[in-house]
Amino acid sequence: MKQFSPLINDPNVFAFVDNVYVKEFGYEMHSHDKGQFIYAEGGIVHIYGEDKHWYLPARNYMWIPAGMPHSIVHQSVSMSIFNFYFTIEEGDDDFYRHPNIYMVNDMLRSMVHYTREWNGPVTEEHPSRLAFLKAIKAILPEMDLTITTYPVSYPYPKDEGLKKIAEFLSKHVETSFAFDDIARRFGYSSRTLSRLFKEDIGFSYVRFVRAIRMTRALELMAENKLSVSEIAMAVGYTSLSAFSNIFERVVGVRPSEFMARASGG
């Protein structure tokens, strides 16, 4: 696990930048006095609150309010992770007090990438960087009016055996595997594995596979390279209507509407 810098909580530091390119990244459960902007490219970051777990897909950011206990985990593929910790002041917009996940448009992505080589505290001694980060912080509530937000929070297994199954399903998201076949592949009886899913994550196997597929679909939509039908096939659906119906049930809008909003249409 990565070490948490005490400078993040320094009241004399307006912002703290922690940008990394890693294969494995994580913080154990902690909280800090600043609000956190975390943006990832190249994979999914798992963010655990005290009673909720968020999937943060690539090309999206999560806002974590000051004082919110959370842990962060990413494993498996190399990816870029940008972390900005901002001082939250009295009178700041209510936006900064609620955790959520948001799409990143091209303008915000360019601003984030501009900071790629930055790391450490940003104070009055760094006037240009300070002004730039203040601008990023200031536009987030305004962008909230135009960028689609959506719930991407599912339980993730704590059991090591289920983690291996989850990793396997994520790597083969385009393929449908019968529950009994997965049980045999990983050395479980169907009854034991079914009980393990319910006890560890409170989800059935079918619902868990759906969660993995929807998360991958959101990543592909953020990349904006494939059509809805191509994305449906890429995440294991042979029926476009079935994919669209499940997507709407999970996200709240049809895939075509989500992609239109994400692209500013």
C-alpha positions in Angstrom: 0.0 0.0 0.0 1.1 3.5 -0.8 2.1 5.8 2.1 -0.2 8.7 2.9 1.6 12.1 3.0 1.0 14.1 6.1 1.3 17.3 4.0 -2.1 16.6 2.6 -3.6 17.7 5.9 -1.4 20.7 6.2 -3.7 23.8 6.5 -1.0 25.9 4.8 -1.1 23.8 1.7 -4.0 24.7 -0.6 -3.6 21.6 -2.8 -1.5 18.5 -2.9 -0.8 16.6 -6.1 -0.1 12.9 -6.2 0.2 11.7 -9.8 1.4 8.1 -10.4 1.8 5.6 -13.2 1.6 2.2 -11.6 0.6 -1.5 -11.9 -0.5 -1.7 -8.3 -1.8 1.2 -6.3 -3.7 1.6 -3.0 -4.3 3.3 0.3 -5.7 1.5 3.3 -8.8 2.9 5.0 -8.1 6.6 5.9 -9.6 10.0 5.7 -8.1 13.5 5.2 -9.0 17.1 5.8 -9.0 18.0 2.0 -11.5 17.0 -0.7 -10.0 14.5 -3.2 -10.3 14.5 -7.0 -9.1 11.1 -8.3 -8.9 10.4 -12.1 -7.7 7.2 -13.7 -6.8 6.1 -17.2 -6.0 2.5 -18.2 -8.2 0.5 -15.9 -10.6 0.4 -13.0 -9.9 1.7 -9.5 -11.9 0.3 -6.6 -12.8 2.8 -3.9 -14.3 1.5 -0.7 -16.2 3.6 1.8 -17.5 2.4 5.1 -20.6 0.9 3.6 -20.2 1.3 -0.1 -17.9 0.3 -2.9 -17.4 2.3 -6.1 -15.9 1.2 -9.4 -14.1 4.1 -11.0 -13.8 3.4 -14.7 -11.1 4.9 -16.9 -11.8 8.5 -18.3 -13.9 9.3 -15.2 -13.2 11.0 -11.9 -14.5 10.6 -8.4 -14.9 13.3 -5.9 -14.2 12.2 -2.3 -15.3 14.7 0.3 -13.1 15.8 3.1 -13.3 13.6 6.2 -14.9 10.6 4.3 -13.2 7.3 5.4 -12.2 5.3 2.3 -9.6 3.0 0.9 -8.4 2.8 -2.7 -7.2 -0.3 -4.6 -6.1 -0.9 -8.1 -4.4 -4.1 -9.4 -3.6 -6.0 -12.6 -2.8 -3.4 -15.4 -0.6 -0.4 -15.5 -2.5 2.8 -15.5 -2.1 6.5 -14.8 -3.8 7.9 -11.6 -4.1 11.6 -10.9 -4.9 12.7 -7.4 -5.6 16.3 -6.4 -6.3 17.1 -2.8 -8.1 20.5 -2.4 -8.7 22.7 0.7 -12.5 23.0 1.2 -13.4 26.4 2.5 -16.5 27.8 4.2 -18.9 28.9 1.5 -17.7 26.4 -1.1 -20.4 24.8 -3.3 -22.4 21.9 -1.8 -21.0 19.8 -4.6 -17.8 19.3 -2.6 -19.6 17.6 0.2 -21.0 14.6 -1.6 -19.1 11.6 -3.1 -19.9 10.7 -6.7 -18.4 9.6 -10.1 -18.4 11.9 -13.1 -17.5 11.7 -16.8 -14.4 13.7 -17.8 -14.8 15.8 -21.0 -11.9 16.7 -23.3 -11.2 20.1 -21.6 -10.9 18.7 -18.1 -8.8 15.8 -19.4 -6.4 18.2 -21.0 -6.1 20.2 -17.8 -5.5 17.1 -15.8 -2.8 15.9 -18.2 -1.1 19.3 -18.0 -0.2 18.4 -14.4 1.3 15.0 -15.3 4.8 15.9 -14.0 3.6 17.6 -10.9 3.8 16.1 -7.4 3.7 17.4 -3.9 2.3 20.4 -2.1 1.1 23.5 -4.0 1.1 26.8 -2.0 1.6 30.5 -2.6 5.2 29.8 -3.4 4.0 28.2 -6.7 1.7 30.9 -8.0 1.1 29.6 -11.5 0.4 26.0 -10.3 -1.8 27.4 -7.6 -3.9 29.4 -10.0 -4.2 26.4 -12.3 -5.4 24.0 -9.6 -7.8 26.6 -8.2 -9.3 26.8 -11.7 -9.7 23.0 -11.8 -11.4 23.0 -8.4 -13.7 25.9 -9.4 -15.0 24.4 -12.6 -16.0 21.1 -11.1 -19.5 22.1 -9.8 -20.2 24.0 -13.1 -19.3 20.9 -15.2 -21.6 18.8 -13.0 -24.4 20.6 -14.8 -23.4 19.2 -18.2 -21.6 15.9 -17.5 -23.6 12.8 -16.9 -23.2 11.3 -13.5 -24.2 7.7 -12.8 -24.1 5.1 -10.0 -21.2 2.7 -10.4 -21.1 1.1 -7.0 -21.2 -2.6 -6.4 -19.8 -5.0 -3.8 -16.4 -6.5 -4.6 -15.3 -9.8 -3.1 -13.0 -10.0 -0.1 -12.5 -13.7 -0.4 -9.3 -14.6 -2.3 -11.0 -17.3 -4.3 -13.8 -15.0 -5.4 -11.2 -12.3 -6.3 -9.6 -14.8 -8.7 -12.9 -15.5 -10.3 -13.6 -11.8 -10.6 -10.3 -11.2 -12.3 -10.9 -14.1 -14.7 -14.4 -12.9 -15.6 -13.1 -9.3 -16.1 -10.4 -10.6 -18.5 -13.0 -12.6 -20.4 -15.9 -10.2 -20.2 -17.0 -10.9 -23.8 -17.5 -14.7 -23.0 -20.5 -16.2 -21.2 -19.6 -18.9 -18.6 -22.2 -21.1 -17.0 -22.1 -20.9 -13.2 -21.4 -24.7 -12.9 -18.5 -24.3 -15.3 -16.9 -21.5 -13.3 -17.4 -23.6 -10.1 -15.6 -26.6 -11.6 -12.8 -24.4 -13.1 -12.0 -22.9 -9.7 -12.4 -26.1 -7.7 -15.8 -25.4 -6.0 -19.0 -27.3 -5.8 -21.9 -25.2 -7.2 -23.6 -25.1 -3.8 -20.4 -23.9 -2.0 -19.7 -21.2 -4.6 -23.3 -20.0 -4.6 -23.2 -19.7 -0.8 -19.8 -17.9 -1.0 -21.2 -15.3 -3.4 -24.1 -14.6 -1.2 -22.1 -14.5 2.1 -19.1 -12.5 0.7 -20.7 -9.9 -1.6 -24.5 -10.4 -1.2 -24.8 -10.8 -5.0 -25.7 -13.8 -7.1 -23.2 -14.9 -9.8 -25.5 -13.6 -12.5 -25.8 -10.2 -10.9 -22.0 -10.0 -10.3 -21.3 -10.8 -14.0 -23.7 -8.1 -15.0 -21.9 -5.6 -12.8 -18.5 -6.5 -14.4 -20.0 -6.2 -17.9 -21.7 -2.8 -17.2 -18.4 -1.4 -15.7 -16.5 -2.5 -18.8 -19.3 -1.0 -21.1 -18.9 2.3 -19.3 -15.1 2.3 -20.0 -15.7 1.6 -23.7 -18.2 4.3 -23.9 -15.8 6.8 -22.3 -13.2 5.9 -25.0 -15.9 6.8 -27.7 -14.4 4.5 -30.3 -17.2 1.8 -30.7 -20.9 1.9 -31.5 -23.5 0.7 -28.9 -23.9 -2.6 -30.8 -20.1 -3.1 -30.9 -19.9 -2.4 -27.2 -22.8 -4.8 -26.4 -20.9 -7.6 -28.2 -17.6 -6.6 -26.6 -19.1 -7.2 -23.1 -20.8 -10.5 -23.9 -24.3 -9.6 -25.2 -25.5 -11.1 -28.5 -28.8 -9.1 -28.2 -28.6 -5.3 -28.4 -32.0 -4.9 -26.8 -31.0 -7.1 -23.8 -27.8 -5.0 -23.3 -29.7 -1.7 -23.6 -32.4 -2.8 -21.2 -29.9 -3.9 -18.6 -27.8 -0.8 -19.1 -30.8 1.4 -18.5 -31.7 -0.5 -15.4 -28.2 -0.1 -13.9 -27.3 3.4 -15.1 -30.7 5.1 -15.5 -30.6 6.0 -19.2 -30.3 4.2 -22.5 -26.8 3.6 -23.9 -27.3 5.9 -26.8 -28.5 8.7 -24.6 -25.6 8.2 -22.2 -23.1 8.3 -25.1 -24.7 11.5 -26.5 -24.5 13.2 -23.1 -20.9 12.1 -22.5 -19.9 13.6 -25.9 -21.7 16.8 -25.3 -24.5 16.0 -27.7 
